[in-house]
Amino acid sequence: MFGARLAPELREKYGIKTLPVREGDEVLIMRGVFKGTEGKVVEVDTKKYRVHVENVTIEKADGTITYYPIHPSKLMITKLKLDDDVRKRIIERKRGHVEE
């Protein structure tokens, strides 16, 4: 549901094109005002279907600074957080599915 494409070097390494974005991944923003900005995923908002990235903030009218919500399809994952066994199984499953 929160699929984002992988950077070319990760695509070659793992043999898959997309993977769901998770907190802790490093991403590159591909579209919009913040295009070209890299940062770590701070929060994944499943209700609004948006991702919050480090260093991508806006100032509201009352002066508070908040994260700017970004759609996951506008991101490219540049570095994966692989300390989760479930994520490793997802990669293996998708890799096996592609080769069939």
BASE-259775 format. One record per residue: residue in three letters; x, y, z of N, C-alpha, C in turn. Coordinates in steps of 0.2 Angstrom, whole numbers, plus 5000, padded with zeros to 4 digits. Layout:
<gudos>
ALAXYZXYZXYZ
...
</gudos>
This chain:
<gudos>
MET500449945000500050005000500450065000
PHE501050065003501450125004502050114999
GLY501950084994502550064989502950124986
ALA503550124987503950174984504550134980
ARG504750164974505250134970505950134974
LEU506350084972507050084975507550114970
ALA508050144973508550174970508950124965
PRO509150144959509450094955509950044958
GLU510350064962510850014965510549964970
LEU509949984973509649944978509149894973
ARG508949924968508549874963508949824960
GLU509549844959510049784956510249734961
LYS510349764967510549724973510049674975
TYR509449694976508849654978508449624973
GLY508449644967508149614961507349634961
ILE507149684965506449704965506449784964
LYS505849804961505749874960505449914965
THR505049894969504649934974504649894981
LEU504549934986504549904993504149954997
PRO503749935002503349985006503850025010
VAL503750085011504150135015503950125022
ARG504550125026504450115033504850165037
GLU504750185043505150225047505850205047
GLY506250255047506950235047507350225040
ASP506950215035507150215028507450285026
GLU507950285022508150355019507850355012
VAL507550415011507250425004507450485001
LEU507350494994507450554990506750574987
ILE506650634988505950664986506050674978
MET505650644974505650654967505250704964
ARG504750734967504250774964504050834970
GLY503850884967503550944971504050994974
VAL503851034978504251084981504951064984
PHE504951004987505550984990505950934986
LYS505850934980506150884975506950894976
GLY507250834976507950834977508150824984
THR507750834989507850824996507950754998
GLU508450745002508550675005508450685013
GLY508150625015508050625023507850555025
LYS507750555031507550495035506850495036
VAL506450445035505750435036505650445044
VAL505250495046505150505053504450465055
GLU503950475051503350445052502950425046
VAL502550375046502150345041501450355043
ASP501050395040500350415042499850365038
THR499650315041499250265037498550285036
LYS498350335040497650355039497550405034
LYS498050455033498050505028498450485022
TYR498750425022499150395016499750445014
ARG500150465019500650515018501250495023
VAL501850515021502450505024502750565026
HIS503050575032503450625035504150615034
VAL504550665031505250655030505650705034
GLU506150685037506650735041506850785037
ASN506850845039507050915036506550935031
VAL506050905030505450935026504950955030
THR504951025032504551055036504251115033
ILE503651135036503351205034503151245041
GLU503151305040502951345046502151365045
LYS501751345050501051365050500951435052
ALA500351455051500151525052500351555059
ASP500251505064500351525071501051515073
GLY501551495068502251495070502551425071
THR502051375072502351315074502651275067
ILE503051235068503451205062503151135062
THR502951105057502651035056502951005050
TYR502950935050503150905044502750915038
TYR502950915032502550925026502350855024
PRO501750835023501550765021501750755014
ILE502050695012502250675005501950605004
HIS501650604998501350544995501950494994
PRO501850424996502450384995502650364988
SER502250374983502350364976502850424973
LYS502950474977503350524975504050524978
LEU504250464981504850454985505250394981
MET505950394982506350344980506750324986
ILE506750264988507050234994507850224992
THR508250264995508950264994509350214999
LYS509050205005509450165010508850125014
LEU508850065014508350025018508550015025
LYS508150005029508249985036508049915037
LEU508549875037508449805037508549765044
ASP508349795049508449765056507849725058
ASP507349715053506749685054506749625050
ASP506549565053506549505050505949495045
VAL505449525047504849525042504949565036
ARG505349615036505549655030506049605026
LYS506449575029506849525025506449475021
ARG505949445025505549395022505149425016
ILE504949495016504549525011505049525005
ILE505649545006506049555000506249484997
GLU506349435001506449364998505749344994
ARG505249354997504549334994504449374987
LYS504649434987504549474981505049454976
ARG505649444978506249424973506049354970
GLY505749304974505549244971504949254967
HIS504549294968503949304964504149334957
VAL504649374957504849404951505149354946
GLU505549314949505849264945505449204942
GLU504849194945504349144942504149164935
</gudos>
